[in-house]
Every structure is written in C-alpha cells, then in structure tokens.
C-alpha cells in the first residue's frame, strides 16, 4: 500500500484532508494521471511513502493563476526569420512570433486554415499550396528557423541501406526537401509520440538518418528529439508530442541543445477558461445527451449504469483500454484531455465539466493557448478541426525560445 504526504503544510483555504481514506484516494488518482509531482519515494516502517510537491497540488485546487497574462507573452524582436510548413491555423507560427521571430512565410493546403492565416496575419505571406509540388529554393539564405509538423506515413524501404529515396511519396520527404532547399540554421518538427515506435522503430530510424544527411550546400544537422508533456509546460491539457529539433553544425554548440524545462505545477481547466468569451459550438444528439448528463465531473463510462457501460463498450467492459475516452466529462481541477479535431465523436468525448455539451470553439482554443482575438475561419466543423489539429502556440513558443542561444547572427 502507498501513502501520500506533502512536503509542506497546505494553506488553510485548501480543504483536502490528506490523511483520510478519501484524501489518499484522490491523491492516488492525481498521481496516476501525472498531475502532481512526486519529489521522493521512500519506505517507512514497511510502507511505501510518496512525498508530493505541495507547489504542484495547490494550483489544481485553487485555480488562482494569471493564465492569460503568462501563457503567451510577447518578447522583443530577436532578429531571426522563420517559415512554417503545414501551418494549419497558425499555432506554431504564432508561438514563434511571440518569441520575437519574424514569420516570413506560411504554407498550408486546407482552404479554411489558409483563410484563418490570411484573416489574422496577412503579413506572414500565407500561401495556399501543396508543398509536394512547391519549390523552396528562393528562401535559401533568408530563413533562420524552419518549422513544420509533417504527418506520420509509412515508408517503402529500399533494402537495408536507408536513404533519401526511402521517403519518396511521403510528406516527410517534402519536409526534408524543404530543409535541403532552404538550409535553415535550425528546424523544428512536431509529431505524435508513436512515431518513435512505428514499424518497430524503423520509421524513426529512417527519419533521423535522413535528417542527418548533408545538404547540397554542405551543411549537416545535429538532431535532438524528446516527447514533451504539454501539461507540465503551462498548457492546460494532456497532450504529449514528439518534438524534433535540428541545429546546423556551424551554429553555436549544436550538440548541447536542451528542451524546455517542466514547470512545478500544471494548469487546471478552471484557470484556463476563466472569463472565456461565448462562441459557437456543437451539441450532443438527444440520445448522447441523456447518457452524458449522468456522468459526474471528471468521470467517464465507468460511472454509468451497467447496462449503458455494456452498450458503450460493446460488451467488452473496456478490458483492452480502447474505451478510456468514452463518455468522458472533464474536471475543473485538472488539465483537459487532448483537444481533438472532432469533439463529440464516440470514444473521444470531451464534455464540459458542469454543462452537458462539448467545449465551444473559444473554450477549446483557450485550452490550446490561442488568444481570444485569434479568428478561426470556415464553418463550425472546420473551426473545431483547425483548433484540434494545431500545435499549441505556447509549445512552439517554448521550443522556439530554447533554440535561440544556438543561432548565430548572420
């Protein structure tokens, strides 16, 4: 059995009775969800004791954080230029702009996302284009940091020798081609963590090997990668993402790059949605509404009557873990689950903590760290898709900031 204790006394406004059975169960759930920081584990009189950082717990309970003032600050212009591929609604580019980069170009294929870029930042020179047929050589010498989240696609392996040809027909191939044609001082790529284990690791091995190939101009890059947990970086959602950073070898100490440090606490939903403006959103069907209204705050299908549990899990009872997101209602005192492109599909519900509906566009955008004045174009479905597919601007901000010390002024 495990007992949880705090490293410091909690303030009097925190009502938790950590010594009670209910209090211990609540802390155990938060630990399993990776929402509190365990500073130390030790055995005391044969009992496992885990010491919790009170600094990581207090914000979850109080929700008193200056979220809007600190989530995406504007830094002074740093003199470096950036270009965004697969730009979407502009999450990555916005984050880099807030660090002080000059966004010189954005490329996006989706018409609604392109309209969003044009509506918010026409000075970014957004281009509606298929990058698989786009030439980037005109940007060589003008772009310091290239950014883009290429989709994970299977490769056709040409024997045992990995090479550029293995990637043909994939969007990674064209991202790599852009790197070779632009030859930036650094590049950033975002993907899902599963890329590392896809095809028993062969996909990542091929990608890394290709990113290390010398460019036509004779440059090579040192590659760094890490799965970052967004909820420990001041982003109010559990969104793990693989971040790949390449530093050109003629830049400052490319081998010593370090990813952003985690904070001491996470951001609960109630802090993120404080004062959020009203906006459009979708509703549940009458049948789904009748189911979701029975789910308590922070609960899911397991909190429903047995008959409904069997219906929602096709009689499997969630044994294989594939139903963990089914009939999920968010909690005010925790970060949101990952914001998705479709908020009301079966198995991926993200129900409002106290109202029986999905999050609205603006609520989802807040969780993604977009400012309230960022306009999303297109119909409601298109707007949800843009918000859900975006890289959180704060994530791009932190990564963009972390590579600044490695860039040499031209």
C-alpha angles and dihedrals in degrees: 000000000000126000122200124212133172125242091224138023112272117239116262093252090066107090099195116127097208093185096057124091091245091050092050091049091051092051091046091054091050091049092051089051091050091239099127128050118242107210098183142001120204141159116244118183090339093310124114109236122192118198113216124208104241087205089065094049105043097068091053091056100037101033088202102143131132090236100160093045096052109027098082114011122183114242126198118270108280097197096242126119127221139191126202124213120193082018097176112176091345102261096140095040091049091051091050091047090055090055088056103263120142108236103217101172142009127191123199134161101197111090096213093049089047089053089051091053091047093048095050106031116014087161089069087071095231114202125202099221148136103238091206087074098031123107115216101181092107088067094058110122094014103072121070099179126028118198132188142140105220118195118253108251133167119260131221103233115218099211123291097318110087113214147148091281091062090070100050114129093030129101089235087064090058092044087053090046088053090052090052095046096044099032094200123193088245140358135205126204129183127202144148118286090241089073088080093059099032112128091002092302096305093114093057092043089055094046094048092045092052093046088056094054115114114258123233088261092056098256127139130192134220107225124217126179138179139163105240122204105220095201091065091051099063095271112127098226140068100249116148113196135179110234120196119194125186120193117194109241094236091061128089114302095322092183095061100059114143126198120233116288120246119248124241093248143024128241116249121218093247091062093047096049098042107133094354111171121245117261145158122295144156128261134217124256113257090257094051091043090057089052098044095048088065093057114095124225109289092011135115141187091313089070093059129091115280093252092057092044090057092048095049094046096039089244093301096108091220093287093146094048093240093119099054092115096045117122090353120174116195125234126233091218097054136056115266122261115253112305107238135202091246113039102190106044120125113270092017103066117152101186121187111259097245107007120068100238139081119270114278123243093263093045091052090046091052090053088050088051097245113148117249092248094058105112122215115205129211132040124323093268091051091048093051089049092052093048094046095046095047127108105240106256090226091057091053089044093055095044092045090051092048094059097048095091090058096055120095120213111245 
